[in-house]
Amino acid sequence: MLRHYKSKKIIAGCDEAGRGCLAGPVFAATVVLPKNYKNKDLDDSKKVKTHQQRAILRKDIEANALYYAVAKSSPREIDKINILNASFLTMHKAVEKLEIVPDLLLIDGNRFNPYKQIQYETIIKGDGIYYSIAAASILAKTYRDDYMTRLAKKFPLYHWNTNMGYPTIAHRQAIIDHGPCTHHRKSFRLYPLPEQLKLFNVKK
């Protein structure tokens, strides 16, 4: 069950979406919630089963948050500094867009690059513990899914409207058949290894 971080400080939860994808940007969100905010349906975005449920949660978060911001980093940025640093950079971008400077950042995960002089705390599986991180995970996920759905209309061969850029069998097969495009992350292994092809029963 989610809870609020006990502090009188201004707390901003941060999370990212799209870190394990083969294509598209990585998104991050940061959210400052009222101390009395409650929503029994809010959870880690990976545990919220449908896009419709996440969309409803997004509306509630945006309507009730004191402050929130969403940012993205491109595949080119990811290739330049690697996906881990790009995830941190994208969180920095989101925090920079906030209308206030929080006293403390709650980061989902176990690593983070410090941002300016703002204190931070990393929390493993924090999106299933604290409201603010869970809210950030919902915003990052829904904004990224909407972006990839729009992008899929221009690049229908890769089925991004269903796989959102993740390495599904259909996505990998499309890369094998048609090659990567400008939105693919060149620093990632785009093509399956031979043993993966055999496992997935995918044609070469």
DRENDO-1510 file (C-alpha; in Angstrom, 1 decimal, always signed):
<recs>
REC; n; res; u; v; w
REC; 1; MET; +0.0; +0.0; +0.0 .
REC; 2; LEU; +1.4; +3.4; -1.0 .
REC; 3; ARG; +2.3; +6.0; +1.5 .
REC; 4; HIS; +3.7; +9.5; +1.7 .
REC; 5; TYR; +7.3; +10.2; +2.6 .
REC; 6; LYS; +7.2; +11.6; +6.1 .
REC; 7; SER; +8.8; +15.0; +6.0 .
REC; 8; LYS; +7.9; +18.7; +6.1 .
REC; 9; LYS; +10.1; +19.3; +3.1 .
REC; 10; ILE; +8.9; +19.8; -0.5 .
REC; 11; ILE; +9.2; +16.2; -1.8 .
REC; 12; ALA; +9.3; +15.5; -5.6 .
REC; 13; GLY; +9.0; +11.9; -6.8 .
REC; 14; CYS; +10.9; +11.0; -9.9 .
REC; 15; ASP; +10.7; +8.0; -12.3 .
REC; 16; GLU; +11.5; +7.1; -15.9 .
REC; 17; ALA; +9.9; +5.1; -18.7 .
REC; 18; GLY; +11.4; +3.4; -21.7 .
REC; 19; ARG; +14.8; +2.5; -20.4 .
REC; 20; GLY; +14.7; -1.0; -21.8 .
REC; 21; CYS; +13.4; -0.1; -25.3 .
REC; 22; LEU; +15.1; -0.5; -28.6 .
REC; 23; ALA; +13.5; +2.6; -30.1 .
REC; 24; GLY; +12.2; +6.0; -29.1 .
REC; 25; PRO; +13.2; +8.5; -26.3 .
REC; 26; VAL; +13.4; +7.8; -22.6 .
REC; 27; PHE; +10.8; +9.8; -20.7 .
REC; 28; ALA; +10.9; +11.0; -17.1 .
REC; 29; ALA; +8.5; +12.7; -14.8 .
REC; 30; THR; +8.7; +14.4; -11.4 .
REC; 31; VAL; +5.6; +15.1; -9.2 .
REC; 32; VAL; +5.0; +17.1; -6.1 .
REC; 33; LEU; +1.8; +15.9; -4.4 .
REC; 34; PRO; -0.2; +17.4; -1.5 .
REC; 35; LYS; +0.5; +15.7; +1.8 .
REC; 36; ASN; -3.1; +14.5; +2.0 .
REC; 37; TYR; -3.3; +13.0; -1.6 .
REC; 38; LYS; -4.9; +9.6; -1.7 .
REC; 39; ASN; -5.8; +7.3; -4.6 .
REC; 40; LYS; -6.5; +3.6; -3.9 .
REC; 41; ASP; -5.9; +2.7; -7.6 .
REC; 42; LEU; -2.5; +4.4; -7.9 .
REC; 43; ASP; +0.4; +2.0; -8.2 .
REC; 44; ASP; +3.7; +1.4; -10.0 .
REC; 45; SER; +2.7; +1.9; -13.7 .
REC; 46; LYS; +3.9; -1.6; -14.5 .
REC; 47; LYS; +1.2; -3.0; -12.2 .
REC; 48; VAL; -1.6; -0.9; -13.6 .
REC; 49; LYS; -2.8; -3.3; -16.3 .
REC; 50; THR; -4.5; -1.2; -19.0 .
REC; 51; HIS; -3.8; +2.0; -20.8 .
REC; 52; GLN; -7.3; +3.2; -19.9 .
REC; 53; GLN; -6.6; +2.8; -16.2 .
REC; 54; ARG; -3.3; +4.6; -16.5 .
REC; 55; ALA; -5.0; +7.4; -18.4 .
REC; 56; ILE; -7.6; +7.9; -15.7 .
REC; 57; LEU; -4.8; +8.0; -13.1 .
REC; 58; ARG; -2.9; +10.5; -15.2 .
REC; 59; LYS; -5.9; +12.9; -15.2 .
REC; 60; ASP; -6.2; +12.6; -11.4 .
REC; 61; ILE; -2.5; +13.2; -10.8 .
REC; 62; GLU; -2.4; +16.2; -13.1 .
REC; 63; ALA; -5.6; +17.6; -11.5 .
REC; 64; ASN; -4.4; +17.2; -8.0 .
REC; 65; ALA; -0.6; +17.6; -8.1 .
REC; 66; LEU; +0.9; +20.8; -6.7 .
REC; 67; TYR; +3.5; +20.6; -9.4 .
REC; 68; TYR; +4.6; +18.2; -12.1 .
REC; 69; ALA; +6.8; +18.1; -15.2 .
REC; 70; VAL; +7.6; +15.6; -17.9 .
REC; 71; ALA; +10.7; +15.5; -20.1 .
REC; 72; LYS; +12.4; +13.2; -22.7 .
REC; 73; SER; +15.8; +12.5; -24.1 .
REC; 74; SER; +16.3; +11.4; -27.7 .
REC; 75; PRO; +17.8; +8.2; -29.0 .
REC; 76; ARG; +20.8; +10.3; -30.1 .
REC; 77; GLU; +21.3; +11.5; -26.6 .
REC; 78; ILE; +21.0; +7.9; -25.3 .
REC; 79; ASP; +23.6; +6.7; -27.8 .
REC; 80; LYS; +26.0; +9.5; -26.8 .
REC; 81; ILE; +25.9; +9.1; -23.0 .
REC; 82; ASN; +24.4; +5.6; -22.5 .
REC; 83; ILE; +20.9; +4.8; -21.3 .
REC; 84; LEU; +21.6; +5.0; -17.6 .
REC; 85; ASN; +23.1; +8.5; -17.8 .
REC; 86; ALA; +20.3; +9.5; -20.2 .
REC; 87; SER; +17.7; +8.3; -17.7 .
REC; 88; PHE; +19.3; +10.5; -15.0 .
REC; 89; LEU; +19.6; +13.4; -17.5 .
REC; 90; THR; +15.9; +13.2; -18.3 .
REC; 91; MET; +15.0; +13.3; -14.7 .
REC; 92; HIS; +17.2; +16.4; -14.4 .
REC; 93; LYS; +15.3; +17.9; -17.3 .
REC; 94; ALA; +12.0; +17.2; -15.6 .
REC; 95; VAL; +13.1; +18.7; -12.3 .
REC; 96; GLU; +14.4; +21.8; -14.2 .
REC; 97; LYS; +10.9; +22.3; -15.7 .
REC; 98; LEU; +9.2; +22.4; -12.2 .
REC; 99; GLU; +7.9; +25.7; -11.2 .
REC; 100; ILE; +9.5; +25.3; -7.8 .
REC; 101; VAL; +12.8; +23.9; -6.5 .
REC; 102; PRO; +12.0; +20.8; -4.3 .
REC; 103; ASP; +13.9; +20.2; -1.1 .
REC; 104; LEU; +14.2; +16.4; -1.7 .
REC; 105; LEU; +14.0; +14.2; -4.7 .
REC; 106; LEU; +12.8; +10.6; -4.3 .
REC; 107; ILE; +14.4; +8.5; -7.1 .
REC; 108; ASP; +13.0; +5.2; -8.2 .
REC; 109; GLY; +16.0; +2.8; -8.3 .
REC; 110; ASN; +19.4; +2.5; -6.6 .
REC; 111; ARG; +21.5; +5.0; -8.5 .
REC; 112; PHE; +21.3; +8.7; -9.5 .
REC; 113; ASN; +23.5; +11.5; -10.7 .
REC; 114; PRO; +23.2; +14.5; -8.3 .
REC; 115; TYR; +21.3; +17.5; -9.7 .
REC; 116; LYS; +22.6; +20.9; -8.6 .
REC; 117; GLN; +22.5; +21.1; -4.8 .
REC; 118; ILE; +19.1; +19.3; -4.3 .
REC; 119; GLN; +19.2; +16.4; -1.8 .
REC; 120; TYR; +18.0; +13.1; -3.1 .
REC; 121; GLU; +17.3; +9.6; -1.9 .
REC; 122; THR; +17.3; +6.5; -4.1 .
REC; 123; ILE; +14.6; +3.9; -3.3 .
REC; 124; ILE; +14.6; +0.4; -4.9 .
REC; 125; LYS; +11.0; -0.3; -6.2 .
REC; 126; GLY; +10.0; +3.1; -4.9 .
REC; 127; ASP; +7.2; +3.4; -7.4 .
REC; 128; GLY; +5.4; +0.7; -5.3 .
REC; 129; ILE; +6.1; +2.4; -2.0 .
REC; 130; TYR; +5.6; +6.2; -2.3 .
REC; 131; TYR; +2.7; +8.1; -3.9 .
REC; 132; SER; +4.9; +10.7; -5.5 .
REC; 133; ILE; +7.1; +8.1; -7.3 .
REC; 134; ALA; +4.1; +6.1; -8.4 .
REC; 135; ALA; +2.6; +9.2; -9.8 .
REC; 136; ALA; +5.8; +10.0; -11.6 .
REC; 137; SER; +5.9; +6.5; -13.1 .
REC; 138; ILE; +2.3; +6.9; -14.4 .
REC; 139; LEU; +3.1; +10.2; -16.1 .
REC; 140; ALA; +6.3; +9.0; -17.6 .
REC; 141; LYS; +4.7; +5.9; -18.9 .
REC; 142; THR; +1.6; +7.5; -20.4 .
REC; 143; TYR; +3.4; +10.4; -22.0 .
REC; 144; ARG; +5.9; +8.0; -23.6 .
REC; 145; ASP; +3.1; +5.6; -24.7 .
REC; 146; ASP; +1.3; +8.5; -26.3 .
REC; 147; TYR; +4.5; +9.6; -28.1 .
REC; 148; MET; +5.2; +6.2; -29.4 .
REC; 149; THR; +1.7; +5.7; -30.6 .
REC; 150; ARG; +1.9; +8.9; -32.6 .
REC; 151; LEU; +5.3; +7.9; -34.0 .
REC; 152; ALA; +3.9; +4.5; -35.0 .
REC; 153; LYS; +1.7; +6.2; -37.5 .
REC; 154; LYS; +4.8; +7.4; -39.4 .
REC; 155; PHE; +6.7; +4.1; -38.9 .
REC; 156; PRO; +4.0; +1.4; -39.0 .
REC; 157; LEU; +6.5; -1.4; -39.9 .
REC; 158; TYR; +7.7; -1.7; -36.3 .
REC; 159; HIS; +4.3; -2.0; -34.5 .
REC; 160; TRP; +5.2; +0.7; -31.9 .
REC; 161; ASN; +1.5; +1.2; -31.3 .
REC; 162; THR; +1.5; -2.1; -29.5 .
REC; 163; ASN; +5.2; -2.7; -28.4 .
REC; 164; MET; +6.0; +0.9; -27.6 .
REC; 165; GLY; +9.6; +0.3; -28.8 .
REC; 166; TYR; +10.3; -2.7; -26.4 .
REC; 167; PRO; +12.1; -5.7; -27.8 .
REC; 168; THR; +9.2; -7.9; -28.6 .
REC; 169; ILE; +9.5; -10.7; -31.1 .
REC; 170; ALA; +7.5; -8.7; -33.7 .
REC; 171; HIS; +9.7; -5.7; -33.2 .
REC; 172; ARG; +12.9; -7.6; -33.5 .
REC; 173; GLN; +11.6; -9.4; -36.6 .
REC; 174; ALA; +10.7; -6.0; -38.2 .
REC; 175; ILE; +14.2; -4.8; -37.6 .
REC; 176; ILE; +15.5; -8.0; -39.3 .
REC; 177; ASP; +13.2; -7.6; -42.2 .
REC; 178; HIS; +13.5; -3.8; -42.7 .
REC; 179; GLY; +16.5; -2.7; -40.8 .
REC; 180; PRO; +16.6; +0.0; -38.1 .
REC; 181; CYS; +15.3; +3.5; -38.6 .
REC; 182; THR; +16.3; +6.9; -37.3 .
REC; 183; HIS; +14.4; +6.4; -34.0 .
REC; 184; HIS; +16.2; +3.2; -33.1 .
REC; 185; ARG; +18.9; +3.4; -30.5 .
REC; 186; LYS; +22.1; +2.5; -32.3 .
REC; 187; SER; +24.0; +1.6; -29.1 .
REC; 188; PHE; +21.5; -1.2; -28.3 .
REC; 189; ARG; +21.7; -4.7; -29.6 .
REC; 190; LEU; +19.0; -4.4; -32.3 .
REC; 191; TYR; +19.3; -7.9; -33.7 .
REC; 192; PRO; +18.7; -11.1; -31.8 .
REC; 193; LEU; +21.6; -13.5; -31.3 .
REC; 194; PRO; +21.4; -16.8; -33.2 .
REC; 195; GLU; +20.3; -18.7; -30.1 .
REC; 196; GLN; +17.5; -16.1; -29.5 .
REC; 197; LEU; +16.3; -16.6; -33.1 .
REC; 198; LYS; +16.1; -20.3; -32.5 .
REC; 199; LEU; +14.4; -19.8; -29.2 .
REC; 200; PHE; +11.8; -17.4; -30.6 .
REC; 201; ASN; +11.5; -19.4; -33.8 .
REC; 202; VAL; +12.1; -16.2; -35.8 .
REC; 203; LYS; +13.3; -16.4; -39.4 .
REC; 204; LYS; +16.6; -14.8; -40.3 .
</recs>
